[in-house]
Structure formats: structure tokens, C-alpha cells
Amino acid sequence: MREDNQMLVMTHLSQLLDLVTGIGGFIVPLILWLTQKDKVAGMDMHGKMILNFQISLFIYSIICIPLIFLFGLGILGLIIIGLIALILPIMNALKVSNGEMPYYPLTIEFLK
């Protein structure tokens, strides 16, 4: 296994493809994780962390849809989710590039 911080950083930043393509922020990290988890040190942990985060954001977004009809709370929730989806991957990519451990709060652990 090789150390490749740049690959880990790119995996975290690839989540931003959601802002451009809609689903690329899930597909690209999934492909990177599946193809590199046995080759890059730490990729298995980082990939699972990212996929858990992406699945959690999707579930939170689905929950917000019916809440739109409840005083518009769903719109506020979707705005917050959008900001989180923009800010956390960048923050965690910076952490990984500095050798620190990334953290995605409010993430449901589906993959362990």
C-alpha cells in the first residue's frame, strides 16, 4: 500500500461535483474508493466516511421535502444542507492535506 495524500484530498474534493452534476459527488468518490481502497493507505476509511456523509445528506434532503409544506422549514433545511455539502468537503480536504483526521458531523454510519 502506498501513501497518497493527494488522492485522499481529491476524493474529498470530488464531492463538490454534486454542485455541478447532481450525483457526481457520490459516484466519483464511490469509484475512487472501490478502485483504490486496497492500493492507497487510508482510502478505505476515507471512502467509507465520504460515502456515509453523502448518503446521510441524501436522507436529510428527502426528509426536508415534506417539511417545505410546514412553514417552509424544508427550504431552510435544504439551504443548510447545501452549505454543509459545500463547506465540509473543502474543510476536510484541507485537513487531509495537512495530515489531520477529517470529520463529518451528523453522519449516519452505514458503512463501517
N, C-alpha and C positions, 0 to 999 in steps of 0.2 A: 504494500500500500504506500502511496506517495502523499506527501503533504502538498496541498494546493489551495492556499487561501484565496487565490483569485477565482478559482472555480466555485468555492463556497460563497464568495461575495456576489458573483454573477448569479448564482442560484437564488440568493435572497433578492437581488435586484430584478430578476426575471418576473417576480410577482407584479411588477409595475406594468407588465403587458396587459393586465386586466383593464387598465385605463384606456388602452388603445384598441384591443381586440375583443374585450369582454370576457373571454375564457382562457386566453393565453397565459395568464398569471397562474393558472392551475396546471395546464397541460405541460408547459415548458419545465417548471420545477419537477413535475412528475417524471418526465422523460429523463431529465438530468439525474434525478435520484435513482431511477431504475437502472440506468446505464453506468453510473459512476459510483454506486454505493459500495462496491467491492474493490474499487480502484483508488478512491480518494479517502484519506483518513478524515473521519468526522462527517462524511457525506451522508451516511445512514441516519445519524442523529439529526443533522440539519435538515435533511429532506423530510423526515417524519415531522419535524417541528413546523416546517413551512406548509406541508400538506394539511396537518391538523389545523393550522391557522386559517388556511384557505377554506376548508370545509366548515369551520366554525363561522367565518364571515358569511358564507353562503346561507347557513342555517339562520343566523341573526337577520340577514336580509329578508328571508322568507317570512320570518316572524313579524317583521316591520310592515309587510304589505297589508295585512288586515288592520293593523294599527293606524293606517292612513285615515281610515274612516272614523277613528276615535280621536277627535280633536286634532287631527294632523300629526299625532305623535310619531307615526311611522315615517313621515317625511324627515322629521328631526333625527330619528334613529338612522335613516339611510344616509343623511348628511354626515353624521358622526362616524358611521361605518366607512364611508368613503374617505374621510380624513384619516382614520386609522389605517385603512388599506394603502394610503399614500405615504404616511409618515413612518410607520413601524418597519416596513422593509428597508427603507433608506437608513434609519437609525441602526437596525440590526446588521446591515451590510457594513456600516462604519465600525460597529463593534467587532465584527468578524475580522475586518481588515487590520484592526489593532490587536488582534489576538484575544479579545474578550468573548464571553459567552453571550449569545443573543437571547432575547426574552420576548415572547409574545403573550401579553396578558389576556385573560378571559378566553383562552384557547381550550377547547374541549379535546381531550386526548383520545383520539380514535385509534391511531397507530402508536404502538408502544415499542 
